[in-house]
Every structure is written in structure tokens, then in C-alpha cells.
Amino acid sequence: MIRMAIFYFVQVAITLVATYRGGAPERIVGLALLGAALATSLIPFEDKQTFYGINWYALYIDGVLLTILLLIAARADRYWPLWLASLQVVTIGIHGVRVYDPFFLPIVYARLVGEIAYPMLAILLAGTLRHSRRLGEPDWSPFKW
């Protein structure tokens, strides 16, 4: 329980930094990561049986987050959203490994899906701090869709 409290403290702190010091991509990604974390915490967990099969709710939330990150990465005038989207693809791949190998250890599946959020938060924080040092850079790419 203390690990979740620490995670949500870090998540909210980085989201606040991204909201107040970042541009539009940082704000959107910060709120999307916070929303995905909150939605994941609302998934009904059935004690130890949750990670013995594929967690379809978590896969759906991760798919929506991947879509948001890919849209931001395609349009933003920054490189760090590409790293976030690639880490989210790894998360989707972990769900795919679980589908492919049902004997994949449940604790490994749970930890890999959950712990990949920490590097994502670190990348968001680094991108926000770099943006705040370079004031005047455009938020979005000048190319049209």
C-alpha cells in the first residue's frame, strides 16, 4: 500500500510540474498519465487471480493511453513523446507476452506492467524541465496533418 501512495505522490507532483511549467504537450501527457493511473486503480482486482490471466481492463487502458501518446508524438514539436510512446508499446507487448505464454509468472507480469510507469514519469519530467528552460519554442509542429 505504501508503494501505491508513493507512486501517486510522484505522479501528482510530476503532473503538477508539467501543468504549470510545460507547454500543451506536457500538460496533455501529464493528465493522460494521471488519468490512466487512476483508471487502472479502479480495475476490480480479485486477490491473487487478477494477473493469472490477461488483464483486459488494463490492456484497454494501456491501448487508449498508447493512442493518445502516438497522437501527441506525431504532432508535438518535441522528441520525448516518442520515447513515452515506445515505452507504452513495450507495455502493450508485455500484455501480448501474457497472451502468448499463459505460464508467464503472474508477479513478473504485474511488476513489468506497473513499474514501466516510473521511467515514463521521469521522461515527462525531463521534457517539462527542458521546455521550461527554452521558452519560446513552439508546442506543435508547423506541419499540418
C-alpha positions in Angstrom: 0.0 0.0 0.0 2.9 2.4 0.7 4.2 1.8 -2.8 1.0 3.0 -4.3 0.9 6.0 -2.1 4.5 6.9 -3.1 3.6 6.3 -6.8 0.6 8.6 -6.6 2.5 11.3 -4.8 5.2 11.2 -7.5 2.5 11.0 -10.3 0.6 14.0 -9.0 3.8 16.0 -8.3 5.1 15.5 -11.9 1.7 16.2 -13.3 1.5 19.5 -11.5 5.0 20.4 -12.7 4.0 19.5 -16.2 0.8 21.5 -15.9 2.4 24.7 -14.6 5.8 24.7 -16.3 5.1 22.8 -19.5 3.6 23.5 -22.8 0.4 21.9 -24.3 2.0 18.5 -25.0 3.4 18.3 -21.4 0.0 19.2 -20.0 -1.9 16.7 -22.1 0.5 13.9 -21.5 0.7 14.6 -17.7 -3.1 14.5 -17.5 -3.3 11.4 -19.7 -0.8 9.5 -17.5 -2.6 10.6 -14.3 -5.9 9.5 -15.8 -4.5 6.2 -16.9 -3.1 5.6 -13.4 -6.4 6.5 -11.8 -8.4 4.3 -14.2 -6.1 1.4 -13.6 -6.6 1.8 -9.8 -10.3 1.4 -10.4 -9.9 -2.0 -12.0 -11.5 -4.7 -9.8 -8.7 -6.9 -8.6 -9.7 -10.4 -7.5 -7.0 -11.0 -5.0 -4.3 -13.2 -6.5 -6.3 -14.3 -9.5 -6.0 -11.0 -11.4 -2.7 -11.5 -13.0 -3.0 -15.2 -13.7 -4.7 -14.4 -17.0 -4.6 -11.4 -19.2 -5.9 -8.3 -17.5 -8.2 -7.0 -20.3 -9.2 -3.8 -18.5 -5.5 -2.8 -18.1 -4.9 -3.7 -21.7 -7.8 -1.4 -22.8 -6.5 1.5 -20.7 -3.0 1.0 -22.0 -4.3 0.9 -25.6 -6.1 4.2 -25.1 -3.0 5.7 -23.5 -0.9 4.5 -26.4 -3.3 6.2 -28.9 -3.0 9.5 -27.0 0.8 9.2 -26.8 1.1 8.4 -30.5 -1.1 11.4 -31.5 1.0 13.7 -29.3 4.2 12.2 -30.6 3.0 12.7 -34.2 2.1 16.3 -33.7 4.3 17.8 -30.9 7.5 19.6 -31.7 9.5 17.6 -29.2 11.3 14.2 -29.1 10.4 13.0 -25.7 6.8 11.9 -26.6 8.4 9.4 -29.0 10.2 7.8 -26.0 7.0 7.7 -24.0 5.1 6.1 -26.9 7.8 3.5 -27.3 7.7 2.6 -23.6 3.9 2.3 -23.9 4.4 -0.1 -26.9 6.6 -2.2 -24.6 3.7 -2.3 -22.1 1.3 -3.5 -24.8 4.0 -6.0 -25.7 4.0 -7.3 -22.2 0.3 -7.9 -22.4 1.0 -9.7 -25.7 3.6 -12.0 -24.0 1.0 -12.9 -21.4 -1.5 -13.9 -24.2 1.2 -15.9 -25.9 2.6 -17.6 -22.8 -0.1 -18.3 -20.2 2.6 -19.7 -17.9 4.4 -16.4 -17.7 4.8 -15.7 -14.0 2.0 -13.5 -12.7 4.3 -11.5 -10.4 6.5 -10.7 -13.3 3.6 -9.7 -15.5 2.2 -7.4 -12.7 5.5 -5.8 -12.0 6.5 -5.2 -15.6 3.2 -3.6 -16.5 3.2 -1.4 -13.3 6.8 -0.4 -13.0 7.2 0.9 -16.5 5.3 4.0 -15.4 8.3 5.3 -13.4 10.6 5.8 -16.5 7.7 7.3 -18.3 7.2 9.9 -15.5 10.9 10.6 -15.5 10.9 11.3 -19.2 7.8 13.6 -18.8 9.6 15.5 -16.0 12.8 15.8 -18.1 10.8 17.0 -21.1 8.9 19.5 -19.0 12.1 20.9 -17.4 13.8 21.2 -20.8 10.8 23.0 -22.2 10.7 25.5 -19.3 14.4 26.4 -20.0 13.7 27.0 -23.7 10.9 29.5 -23.6 9.5 30.5 -26.9 9.7 27.1 -28.5 6.5 26.1 -30.4 4.3 23.4 -28.8 3.2 21.9 -32.1 4.9 21.1 -35.3 4.3 23.6 -38.1 3.4 20.7 -40.5 -0.3 20.2 -41.0 -1.9 16.8 -40.6 
